[in-house]
Amino acid sequence: MDRVLVTLDGAVQDPGAPLLFADDIGALRGDGVFETVLVRDGKASALELHLARLRRSAEALELPDPDVAQWRTAVEAAAKEWGSDREGMLRMVLTRGREGAEVKRPGTGELSGPAPSLTGYVMVSPVADRVERVRSEGISVITLARGISTELATNAPWLLMGAKTLSYATNMAALRFAARMDADDVIFTSTEHRVLEGPRSTVVIQRDKQLLTPPARDGVLPGITQRALFAEAEKAGWKCEYKSLFTADLVTADSVWLLSSVTLAARVTTLDGLRMSAPECAAEITEMVDRGIDRAWNIADWN
Ligand code: PLP
C-alpha cells in the first residue's frame, strides 16, 4: 500500500493493518485535531510551526498538551520512511481516544473509568495528482457563505474557530458543491460579507507590493504557508498585513491566492466567473512561498 504509518512510540506500522478501535471518538464524533504537512526531500516542511499549531488546537479542544518531542520523533521517522524520491502528504492525527476512556478537562478530576488514552499517529500518503497542475496553472474559485459572523471567534469559543479539528465534513461538502458548479475551490465569507478562508487554505490578496490576509480574530485558521510567505516577503521589501477583508477586496485585488501546506501557492484565475489575469509578480510570490516553507521558522504568536 502506498502509505507510511507510524505510531507515537516511533514504530513503523503496517499501513494495511487496522489501527483504530471502532469506538474511537475521532471516528464517532470527529473529536480530535490534525495537521497536514508537506514531505519534501524526505523531510517534513515547517515542522516546528505544525507542532506549535497542533498544541494550540489541542488546547482549544481541552485535550492534554501533546508531547512535542514524541510527535517530532514520529514525524521524522515517517518522513524518512517515505523517502526523498517524491513529495508526500503527512498527517498528524490526535483524537480524544476511546469512548468511555476519554480525556476530560485536565486537572478537574472529572475522570472516571479506565485510564485515559489518546489516539495519535502519523500517516504519509501520495500528493494528489492535481497538485502539480494547480501550482502551475492556478484555480477557479467561488465564494460561499460560511453562515457565521467574524465576531464569533471571540464570543463563541465552543465553535472552535481557528482550531484544526477533525470535523471537516462541511469543508468537504463545500468543495463538492464547488465541483458541481465547475469550480476548483471555495472562499468562505462571513455574514458581514467578510473574507474568511478556503475549506483547506488561507486567502492572501496582493495589491502592488502589498500582501493582505484576514487576521485569526476573524475566525480563520492561522496558516503556516501564509506565515512563511509573509516572513520571506517582508525580507524582500513587501508590506504584509493582517486585515479584515470584504469580498469586494477580492475583486479589486491585483491577484488572489489560496495557500496551504501541500498545494503551497494556488493563484485564483477565476473568481465567481470573473477572470483574474496573472500579475507580473506571480512567479515571485510562488518562489517566496517555496523558499519560506523550507526554512525552520520559529514564530511564537499567532497574531
Ligand atoms: N485554513 C483551513 C481551514 C485549512 O484547513 C488549511 C490547511 O490546512 C489552511 C487554512 C492553510 O493552512 P496551512 O498553510 O497551515 O496548511
Boltz pocket constraint, residues with backbone or C-beta under 6 A from the ligand:
constraints:
  - pocket:
      binder: B
      contacts: [[A, 36], [A, 197], [A, 198], [A, 199], [A, 200], [A, 201], [A, 202], [A, 220], [A, 221], [A, 222], [A, 223], [A, 224], [A, 225], [A, 226], [A, 259], [A, 260], [A, 261], [A, 262]]
      max_distance: 6.0
